């Protein structure tokens, strides 16, 4: 039990005294970067799905732009 107590005390000491926490402005800036990157990646994946016609249903009427082009030939 003493080892558990020592572990908890060391953890608290490290989190309070040794960890460098970001300022509020740094946190806001990093959050904006993460949100923008997430939206961009989601849009890229959506565009790829739209172009290549990736659907879970093989009976789907939408086969993507490439599917439409292939159907013409």
Secondary structure, DSSP 8 states (H G I E B T S, - for coil): -HHHHHHHHHHHHIIIII-----HHHHHHHHHHHHHHHHHHHHHHHHHHHHHT--S-TT-S--HHHHHHHHH-
